[in-house]
């Protein structure tokens, strides 16, 4: 039965368990707010959202209207501002946010509140089976500031109800079930989804169905409460205020511990990440600060909002796939998560002892839909491959991948060369908004698909560790309580297959190009770096270079854009291959990496129009001649010597082409040399922005080539590093 909290109270909350058993009737929306309108989010639209199903009491509307106006008009506005607190007092609001449950453990849960006054807060927690009561209080309260109270010393896997009091009046209530102990044989349920887009936060039908399933936790993967507010912290706070005034949201947050990460719209706006355009590091940190203020996640030690936590049999690993992106490195290793977060994820996976691990990505893991747009497939295939290979090599079982962003609901398997299949489930259907096609063009790995406007639904995992072999069941459940999809997965299906045998033999490195490769002495930095990684007896380095030569001296199928001249003359390639064959005779080769530093002559001769096909063609030529389909390729981008294209008319075009080719294949990568052509050259002369590298620049260049080569081998080859 719904208990109404009248007059001076902000929230209407329900005790878990009995929450919606008595009321399953469908509530029709009064206003249909579109996704486009939610993106605009002006005062009129936000007020429609607040009233979209059942309008809250008048004093809530009046408070929200006054507080939103203050937030909108003041760029530095915060909830602790006197204008907001006065509006709360005038409208007899005791809470302006919360309760919001989070950070569940086997003996505790954290309660988040934003009180409107500095009065002492008291909380009474009651076991629902034996009515045993525990009491908690918070004396030092700052009005308008978020408060987090740990309700601890509780029993594991036990249902509790709680009540919140201020001045002896109950202002809120809710309930939760503590996590089971890590080794308990039990059933544990986690709900998940994304893309409320503000709209779904006000939908009582969906919230009712989520709570009727009694999940012990819920994961929200982004595009939740804030929509396209870029660096305007005041409007981020305004959208969180709208969230907290929603009665359905209050019911969900008070009765299910929530774990949240953001995606593009609640970070900045569509398809954005990291620092871009006119925005700064200070802007990014300000938005991160607002995020941490308004969610109740476990603490994280990293730069972003990512975190991990274990709840019973499950490790929740929620990634920050937005704010750590490195836009200038798109397509390269570490550009999607940032290298620090990438390393953290790998270490978290290796150290987890939970039988099941859920790893969230704001955008899709697979490339089946739109294909890989704004996600792993176009940002960091190398990083994704490293994650997959680690799971397989370490035989990390129980990994489930979840994702969002592509509106709708879908399920996929991701087959691996090892024979293992990852499972990816996407429930980007909390708001019922339009999106890409429900089904991929290649449906061979698709389990199901629903278009964004066809369904309003959430995902659910039920983990059963009570049997000899644990199982997990995925369900997709709509706002009417109908189970649309049900997929049972045995633990053995989530256990990687036996690893492929490790490759044996030596690592071959082929270095070639024109004058800047001539100037590179491998023994200064390149060879020592790879020797340190693989051992002197496990490497072969072959270098053959010639100054001032165009790529047609290597690529035998080179042709000019027009006419027949000049002609290909691949004598330098033949010279290189003579050295390679001599060095590898009677040797078993485990991996081959081609390192290329050339392009200056083609820029000078204005042959950019055919350079892309020539560079790609040279790679294929070498791959075919060596009989290697697993050839790694590291390209040195020519420096910033002639960015005005005065002396070498196609200089910048060649630079762009080199990066484009490097991003075209996950076995390719490139290095930057722009900072290597100042200082003293090999002859002791001072140079500035020179055509050639400085003496120190060549040493650094060798180290960079080695680093990229090692990275490619690590990711793509089964040789043990």
C-alpha positions in Angstrom: 0.0 0.0 0.0 1.3 3.4 -0.9 1.8 5.6 2.2 1.5 9.3 1.4 3.9 11.6 3.2 2.0 14.9 3.4 2.6 18.6 3.6 6.1 19.2 4.9 7.6 16.2 3.3 9.2 16.0 -0.2 9.0 12.3 -1.0 6.5 9.6 -1.4 8.4 6.4 -0.8 7.6 2.7 -0.6 8.9 -0.1 1.5 10.5 -2.8 -0.6 8.7 -6.2 -0.8 5.2 -4.9 -0.5 6.0 -2.0 -2.8 3.8 -2.6 -5.9 2.0 -5.8 -5.2 -1.3 -4.0 -4.8 -1.0 -1.7 -7.8 -0.2 -3.0 -11.2 -2.4 -0.7 -13.3 -0.9 1.2 -16.2 -0.4 4.9 -15.8 -0.7 6.7 -19.1 1.5 9.8 -19.7 -0.1 13.2 -19.7 2.7 14.6 -21.8 4.8 12.8 -24.4 8.2 14.5 -24.3 10.4 13.7 -27.3 14.1 12.9 -27.2 14.7 16.1 -29.1 12.8 18.1 -26.5 14.7 16.4 -23.7 18.0 17.4 -25.4 16.7 21.0 -25.5 15.7 20.9 -21.8 14.3 24.4 -21.3 12.1 25.4 -18.4 8.9 24.5 -20.2 10.1 21.1 -21.3 11.5 20.2 -17.9 8.3 21.2 -16.2 6.4 18.9 -18.7 8.8 16.1 -17.7 8.0 16.6 -14.1 4.3 16.4 -14.8 4.5 13.9 -17.6 2.8 11.1 -15.7 1.4 12.1 -12.3 2.1 15.7 -11.2 3.8 16.0 -7.8 2.1 18.3 -5.1 1.9 22.0 -5.8 4.6 22.9 -3.2 7.1 20.6 -4.9 6.4 22.2 -8.3 6.7 25.7 -6.8 10.0 24.8 -5.1 11.4 23.2 -8.3 10.4 26.2 -10.4 12.0 28.7 -8.1 15.2 26.6 -7.5 15.5 25.9 -11.2 15.3 29.6 -12.0 18.2 30.3 -9.6 20.3 27.5 -11.0 19.7 28.6 -14.6 20.6 32.3 -13.9 23.7 31.6 -11.9 26.7 29.8 -13.5 28.3 29.0 -10.2 25.0 28.1 -8.4 25.0 25.2 -5.9 22.4 23.5 -3.8 23.8 25.2 -0.7 22.9 28.7 -2.0 20.6 30.7 0.2 18.1 31.2 -2.7 17.5 27.5 -3.0 17.4 26.9 0.8 14.9 29.8 1.1 12.7 28.4 -1.6 12.8 25.0 0.2 11.8 26.7 3.5 9.0 28.7 1.9 7.6 25.5 0.4 8.1 23.4 3.6 10.6 21.1 1.9 12.6 19.0 4.3 14.6 17.1 1.6 15.7 18.4 -1.8 17.2 15.0 -2.8 17.2 11.4 -1.7 17.1 9.0 -0.1 19.4 7.3 -2.7 20.8 3.9 -1.8 24.2 2.7 -2.9 27.4 0.8 -2.1 25.8 -2.3 -0.8 27.8 -4.9 1.1 27.0 -8.0 3.1 26.7 -6.0 6.3 26.0 -2.4 5.2 24.5 0.1 2.7 25.2 3.8 2.2 22.3 6.2 2.3 22.6 9.5 0.3 20.4 12.5 1.3 20.3 16.2 0.5 18.5 17.9 3.4 17.1 21.4 3.1 18.0 22.2 6.7 20.8 21.6 9.1 18.6 19.7 11.6 19.9 16.4 13.0 19.0 13.3 10.9 18.0 10.1 12.5 17.5 6.8 10.7 15.8 3.7 12.1 16.6 0.4 10.3 14.4 -2.6 11.0 14.8 -6.3 10.0 11.5 -7.2 8.4 11.5 -10.8 9.7 12.1 -10.2 13.5 11.5 -6.4 13.8 15.0 -6.0 15.3 15.9 -2.3 15.2 19.2 -0.4 14.7 19.4 3.3 15.0 21.8 5.8 13.2 22.1 9.5 13.4 24.0 12.4 11.8 24.4 15.6 13.9 26.7 17.7 11.7 24.5 18.5 8.7 25.0 21.2 6.1 21.8 22.4 4.5 21.8 21.7 0.8 24.9 19.6 0.8 24.8 15.9 0.1 25.1 13.6 3.2 26.2 10.0 3.1 25.4 7.8 6.1 26.7 4.2 6.3 24.1 1.9 7.8 26.4 -0.9 9.1 26.6 -3.9 11.4 23.7 -5.5 9.5 23.1 -9.2 8.7 24.0 -10.6 5.3 21.4 -11.4 2.7 18.7 -10.0 4.9 15.7 -7.7 4.1 15.5 -4.4 6.0 13.1 -1.4 6.0 14.3 2.0 7.1 12.8 5.3 8.1 14.4 8.8 8.1 13.4 11.3 10.7 14.1 15.0 11.3 12.7 16.8 14.3 10.9 13.6 15.3 9.0 13.6 12.0 9.3 10.8 9.4 10.4 12.4 6.1 11.2 9.3 4.0 11.3 5.5 4.0 12.5 2.7 1.9 14.0 -0.8 2.0 16.8 -3.0 0.8 18.3 -6.5 1.1 22.0 -6.8 2.1 24.4 -8.7 -0.1 25.0 -12.4 0.5 28.3 -13.5 1.9 30.9 -14.0 -0.9 30.8 -17.8 -0.6 27.0 -18.2 0.0 25.2 -20.6 -2.3 22.2 -18.5 -3.2 20.3 -16.5 -5.8 21.3 -12.9 -6.5 19.6 -10.5 -8.8 21.0 -7.4 -10.5 18.9 -5.1 -12.8 20.5 -2.8 -15.4 19.8 -0.5 -18.2 20.6 2.9 -19.8 19.1 5.8 -21.7 16.4 7.1 -19.4 17.2 10.4 -21.1 15.4 12.2 -18.4 12.1 11.0 -19.9 12.1 7.5 -18.3 12.9 8.8 -14.8 9.3 9.9 -14.5 7.7 6.7 -15.7 6.0 4.9 -12.8 5.1 1.9 -14.9 8.8 1.0 -15.5 9.9 1.8 -12.0 7.1 -0.4 -10.6 8.2 -3.4 -12.6 11.9 -3.0 -11.7 11.0 -2.9 -8.0 8.6 -5.8 -8.3 11.5 -8.0 -9.4 13.3 -7.0 -6.1 16.8 -6.6 -7.5 19.5 -6.3 -4.8 21.2 -3.8 -7.0 20.8 -1.9 -10.3 23.4 -0.7 -12.7 22.7 2.5 -14.8 25.0 2.8 -17.7 24.6 6.4 -18.8 22.3 9.0 -20.4 20.3 9.0 -17.2 19.3 12.4 -15.7 21.4 15.1 -17.4 21.1 15.9 -21.1 23.4 17.9 -23.3 24.5 20.5 -20.7 28.2 20.6 -21.9 30.3 22.4 -19.3 27.5 24.3 -17.6 27.7 22.9 -14.1 24.6 24.9 -13.0 22.4 23.1 -15.6 23.9 19.7 -14.7 22.7 20.5 -11.1 19.3 21.7 -12.5 18.8 18.3 -14.2 19.7 16.5 -11.1 17.2 18.6 -9.2 14.5 17.5 -11.7 15.5 13.9 -11.2 15.2 14.2 -7.4 11.7 15.8 -7.6 10.4 12.8 -9.6 8.2 10.6 -7.4 9.0 7.4 -9.5 12.7 8.1 -9.3 12.4 8.6 -5.5 10.8 5.2 -5.2 13.5 3.5 -7.2 16.4 5.3 -5.5 15.0 4.6 -2.0 14.5 0.9 -2.6 17.2 -0.4 -4.8 21.0 0.4 -4.4 22.0 2.1 -7.6 25.4 2.1 -9.3 25.9 4.6 -12.1 28.2 5.6 -14.9 27.7 8.3 -17.6 27.6 8.4 -21.3 27.8 11.2 -23.8 24.7 13.1 -23.0 25.1 13.2 -19.3 28.8 14.0 -19.7 28.8 16.8 -22.3 26.7 16.1 -25.4 26.2 13.7 -28.3 29.2 11.5 -29.1 31.6 13.7 -27.1 34.3 12.6 -24.7 37.5 13.7 -23.0 38.5 17.4 -23.5 37.6 18.8 -26.9 37.1 22.1 -28.7 37.1 25.2 -26.4 36.7 23.2 -23.2 39.4 22.7 -20.6 40.7 20.4 -18.0 39.0 22.6 -15.4 35.6 22.1 -17.2 36.1 18.3 -17.1 37.0 18.3 -13.4 34.0 20.6 -12.6 31.6 18.1 -14.3 33.2 15.2 -12.6 32.7 17.0 -9.3 29.0 17.5 -10.0 28.7 13.8 -10.9 30.3 12.7 -7.6 28.0 15.0 -5.7 24.9 13.5 -7.1 25.5 9.7 -7.1 26.3 7.2 -4.4 28.8 5.0 -6.0 31.7 3.3 -4.2 34.8 5.4 -4.0 37.3 5.3 -6.9 40.9 6.1 -6.8 41.3 7.0 -10.5 40.9 10.2 -12.5 37.5 9.4 -14.0 34.3 8.0 -12.5 35.1 4.3 -13.0 34.9 2.0 -10.0 34.6 -1.7 -9.1 32.9 -3.4 -6.1 32.0 -6.9 -5.2 28.4 -7.7 -4.2 28.0 -11.4 -3.2 29.0 -13.6 -6.2 29.4 -10.6 -8.6 32.1 -8.1 -9.2 30.6 -4.9 -10.7 33.2 -3.1 -12.9 31.8 0.2 -14.3 34.0 2.0 -16.8 34.3 5.7 -17.6 34.1 5.5 -21.4 33.7 9.3 -21.8 35.8 11.6 -19.6 39.1 9.8 -20.0 39.1 9.6 -23.8 42.1 11.1 -25.6 40.7 12.7 -28.7 44.0 13.4 -30.4 44.8 9.7 -30.2 41.5 8.3 -31.5 42.2 4.9 -33.1 45.3 4.3 -31.1 45.8 2.1 -28.0 44.5 3.6 -24.8 42.5 6.4 -26.5 39.0 5.1 -25.3 39.6 4.5 -21.6 42.9 6.3 -21.3 45.9 4.2 -20.5 45.6 4.5 -16.7 42.0 3.2 -16.7 43.0 0.5 -19.2 45.7 -0.7 -16.8 43.3 -0.5 -13.9 40.7 -2.6 -15.7 43.3 -5.3 -16.5 44.5 -5.4 -12.9 41.0 -5.5 -11.6 40.1 -8.4 -13.8 43.2 -10.3 -12.8 42.7 -9.8 -9.1 38.9 -10.4 -8.9 37.9 -13.6 -7.0 34.2 -13.2 -7.8 32.8 -16.1 -9.9 30.9 -13.6 -12.0 32.1 -10.2 -13.4 29.9 -7.6 -15.1 31.8 -5.1 -17.1 29.9 -2.1 -18.3 30.7 0.1 -21.3 28.7 3.2 -22.0 28.8 2.3 -25.7 28.8 -1.0 -27.3 31.6 -3.6 -27.0 30.8 -5.2 -30.3 30.8 -3.5 -33.8 27.5 -5.1 -35.1 25.4 -1.9 -34.8 26.3 1.3 -36.7 29.2 -0.4 -36.9 31.3 0.5 -33.9 30.4 4.2 -34.2 31.7 6.2 -31.2 32.7 3.1 -29.4 35.5 0.5 -29.1 35.4 -0.4 -32.8 36.3 3.1 -34.0 38.3 4.2 -30.9 40.5 1.5 -29.6 40.4 -2.0 -31.1 43.8 -2.7 -29.7 42.7 -1.9 -26.1 39.6 -4.1 -26.5 41.6 -6.9 -27.9 44.0 -6.6 -25.0 41.1 -7.0 -22.6 39.7 -10.0 -24.5 43.1 -11.7 -24.7 43.8 -11.2 -21.0 40.5 -12.8 -20.0 41.3 -15.8 -22.3 45.0 -16.1 -21.3 44.2 -15.9 -17.6 41.1 -18.1 -17.9 39.0 -15.5 -16.1 35.6 -17.0 -16.0 32.1 -15.6 -15.6 32.6 -12.3 -17.6 29.4 -10.7 -18.9 29.6 -7.5 -21.0 26.9 -4.9 -20.8 26.5 -1.7 -22.8 24.3 1.1 -23.7 24.0 4.2 -26.0 22.4 2.5 -29.1 18.8 3.0 -28.2 16.8 -0.2 -28.0 17.6 -3.6 -26.6 19.9 -6.2 -28.1 22.0 -9.3 -27.3 25.0 -10.6 -29.0 27.7 -13.2 -28.8 31.2 -12.2 -29.7 33.1 -15.2 -31.1 36.9 -15.4 -30.6 39.6 -17.2 -32.5 40.2 -19.3 -29.4 36.7 -20.7 -29.7 35.4 -18.8 -26.7 32.3 -16.5 -27.0 31.7 -13.4 -25.0 28.1 -12.4 -24.2 27.1 -8.8 -24.6 23.7 -7.5 -23.4 22.4 -4.0 -24.1 19.2 -2.6 -22.5 19.4 1.0 -23.8 15.6 1.0 -23.5 14.8 2.8 -20.2 13.4 5.8 -22.0 11.8 4.2 -25.1 13.5 6.7 -27.5 14.3 6.3 -31.2 17.6 4.8 -32.3 19.4 2.7 -34.9 17.9 -0.5 -36.4 17.0 -3.3 -34.0 18.9 -5.9 -35.9 22.5 -5.9 -37.3 23.2 -6.4 -40.9 25.0 -9.6 -40.0 22.6 -11.3 -37.6 24.6 -14.5 -37.2 25.7 -13.6 -33.7 22.6 -11.7 -32.6 20.4 -13.2 -29.9 17.6 -10.6 -30.1 16.9 -7.0 -31.0 14.2 -4.4 -30.3 14.1 -0.9 -31.8 14.2 2.0 -29.4 10.6 3.0 -29.8 9.3 -0.5 -29.8 9.9 -1.2 -26.1 10.4 0.4 -22.7 12.3 -2.2 -20.8 15.2 -3.1 -18.4 17.7 -5.9 -18.3 18.1 -8.3 -15.4 20.7 -10.9 -14.4 19.7 -13.6 -12.0 22.8 -15.5 -10.6 22.2 -18.9 -9.1 25.2 -20.3 -7.3 23.2 -22.9 -5.3 23.8 -25.7 -7.8 27.0 -27.5 -8.6 27.5 -25.5 -11.7 26.5 -21.8 -11.3 24.2 -20.4 -13.9 23.1 -16.9 -14.9 19.8 -16.0 -16.5 19.4 -12.8 -18.5 15.9 -11.4 -18.9 14.5 -8.4 -20.7 11.4 -7.1 -19.0 9.1 -4.4 -20.2 7.1 -1.7 -18.4 4.1 -4.0 -18.2 6.1 -6.8 -16.5 6.2 -9.0 -19.6 9.4 -11.0 -20.0 10.4 -10.4 -23.6 13.6 -12.4 -23.5 15.0 -15.1 -21.3 18.5 -16.6 -21.9 20.1 -19.1 -19.5 23.9 -19.3 -19.6 25.8 -22.0 -17.8 29.1 -21.0 -16.1 31.1 -23.3 -18.4 29.9 -21.1 -21.3 31.5 -18.2 -19.7 34.8 -20.0 -19.1 37.4 -19.2 -21.8 38.7 -22.2 -23.8 42.2 -23.5 -23.5 44.6 -21.0 -24.8 46.2 -21.5 -28.1 49.8 -22.8 -27.9 52.3 -20.1 -27.4 54.3 -19.2 -30.5 57.9 -20.1 -30.4 60.8 -18.5 -32.3 62.3 -15.2 -32.7 60.9 -11.7 -33.2 61.9 -10.1 -36.5 61.9 -6.3 -36.8 62.3 -4.9 -40.3 63.3 -1.2 -40.4 63.3 0.8 -43.6 62.6 4.2 -45.1 64.6 7.2 -46.2 66.9 9.7 -44.5 65.4 9.8 -41.1 65.5 6.0 -40.9 69.2 6.3 -42.1 69.8 8.6 -39.2 68.3 6.1 -36.7 70.9 3.9 -35.1 68.9 0.9 -33.7 71.7 0.1 -31.2 71.1 3.4 -29.4 67.6 2.8 -28.2 65.4 0.5 -30.4 67.4 -2.7 -30.0 68.1 -2.2 -26.2 64.3 -1.8 -25.6 63.3 -4.9 -27.5 66.2 -6.8 -26.0 65.0 -5.9 -22.5 61.5 -7.2 -23.4 62.4 -10.4 -25.3 66.0 -11.2 -24.7 69.0 -10.8 -27.0 68.7 -14.4 -28.3 65.0 -13.9 -29.3 65.2 -11.0 -31.6 66.4 -10.2 -35.1 66.7 -6.6 -36.3 67.2 -5.8 -40.0 67.6 -2.2 -41.2 68.0 -1.0 -44.7 67.3 2.6 -45.6 68.3 5.2 -48.2 68.0 9.0 -48.0 65.9 11.1 -50.3 64.0 8.2 -51.9 60.2 8.1 -52.8 58.1 5.1 -51.9 58.1 3.8 -55.5 61.7 2.6 -54.8 60.1 0.0 -52.5 56.5 -0.5 -53.8 56.6 -2.4 -57.1 53.0 -1.6 -58.1 53.4 2.2 -57.7 51.8 4.3 -60.4 51.4 8.1 -60.7 47.9 9.6 -60.7 48.2 10.5 -64.3 50.4 9.3 -67.1 53.1 6.6 -67.0 56.1 8.5 -65.5 57.8 8.3 -63.2 57.8 4.5 -62.9 58.2 2.1 -60.0 61.8 1.1 -59.4 61.7 -1.2 -56.3 65.4 -1.8 -56.0 65.5 -0.6 -52.4 62.8 -3.2 -51.5 64.9 -5.9 -53.2 67.9 -4.8 -51.2 65.9 -4.9 -48.0 64.5 -8.4 -48.7 68.0 -9.7 -49.5 69.0 -8.7 -46.0 65.9 -10.1 -44.4 66.3 -13.5 -46.1 70.0 -13.7 -45.0 69.1 -12.8 -41.4 66.3 -15.2 -41.1 67.8 -18.2 -42.9 67.2 -21.4 -40.8 65.4 -19.3 -38.1 62.0 -19.9 -36.8 60.1 -16.6 -36.7 57.4 -16.0 -34.1 56.4 -12.5 -35.1 57.3 -9.9 -37.7 57.0 -6.1 -37.2 57.7 -3.7 -40.1 58.9 -0.2 -39.0 58.6 2.5 -41.7 60.0 6.1 -41.6 59.5 7.7 -45.0 57.3 10.1 -46.9 59.4 13.3 -47.2 60.3 12.7 -50.9 56.7 11.9 -51.9 55.6 15.2 -50.2 58.3 17.1 -52.1 57.3 15.5 -55.4 53.6 16.1 -54.7 52.5 12.5 -54.9 50.0 12.5 -52.0 47.2 11.4 -54.3 48.7 7.9 -54.6 50.5 7.7 -51.3 47.7 6.0 -49.3 47.3 3.1 -51.8 51.1 2.9 -52.1 51.7 2.7 -48.3 48.9 0.1 -47.9 50.1 -1.7 -50.9 53.7 -1.9 -49.6 52.4 -3.5 -46.4 50.5 -6.1 -48.4 53.5 -6.7 -50.7 55.8 -7.4 -47.7 53.1 -9.5 -46.0 52.7 -11.7 -49.1 56.4 -12.1 -49.8 57.0 -13.2 -46.2 53.9 -15.4 -46.2 52.7 -13.6 -43.0 49.1 -12.5 -42.5 50.0 -11.4 -39.0 52.5 -8.7 -39.9 52.6 -5.7 -37.5 53.2 -2.3 -39.0 54.5 0.8 -37.2 54.6 4.1 -39.2 56.7 7.1 -38.3 54.7 10.2 -39.2 56.9 12.8 -40.9 57.6 15.8 -38.6 56.2 19.3 -38.5 59.0 20.6 -40.7 56.9 22.2 -43.5 53.4 22.7 -42.1 52.8 25.6 -44.5 53.6 23.3 -47.5 56.0 25.9 -49.0 59.0 23.7 -49.8 57.2 20.3 -49.9 53.7 21.0 -51.3 52.1 17.8 -50.1 53.7 17.7 -46.6 50.6 17.9 -44.5 48.7 15.6 -46.8 51.3 12.9 -46.4 51.2 13.3 -42.6 47.4 12.9 -42.6 47.6 9.9 -44.9 50.2 8.2 -42.6 47.9 8.5 -39.6 44.8 7.4 -41.6 46.6 4.3 -42.8 47.8 3.6 -39.2 44.2 3.7 -38.0 42.9 1.5 -40.8 44.0 -1.8 -39.3 44.3 -3.0 -35.6 47.8 -4.3 -36.4 49.0 -0.9 -37.4 50.1 2.0 -35.3 52.1 5.2 -35.6 54.5 7.5 -33.7 54.7 11.3 -33.5 58.0 12.9 -34.4 57.0 16.6 -34.2 59.1 17.2 -31.1 62.2 15.5 -32.3 63.7 17.9 -34.9 65.1 20.6 -32.5 68.4 20.8 -30.8 71.9 19.5 -31.9 72.1 17.3 -34.9 74.6 14.5 -35.4 77.3 17.0 -36.5 76.8 19.1 -33.4 75.0 21.9 -35.3 72.0 23.7 -33.8 68.8 22.9 -35.7 65.2 24.2 -35.3 62.2 22.5 -36.9 64.6 20.7 -39.3 63.8 18.2 -42.0 65.9 15.7 -40.0 65.9 14.7 -36.3 68.3 15.9 -33.7 70.8 13.5 -32.3 68.7 13.1 -29.2 65.5 13.0 -31.4 66.8 9.9 -33.1 67.3 8.2 -29.8 63.8 9.0 -28.7 62.4 8.0 -32.0 64.0 4.5 -31.6 62.4 4.2 -28.2 59.0 5.2 -29.6 59.2 2.7 -32.4 60.2 0.0 -29.9 57.3 0.8 -27.6 54.7 0.6 -30.3 56.2 -2.6 -31.7 56.2 -4.3 -28.3 52.6 -3.1 -27.8 51.4 -4.7 -31.0 53.1 -8.0 -30.3 51.7 -8.0 -26.8 48.1 -7.5 -28.1 48.1 -9.7 -31.2 50.5 -12.5 -30.6 50.3 -15.4 -28.1 54.0 -15.2 -27.3 54.3 -14.8 -23.6 55.8 -11.4 -22.6 
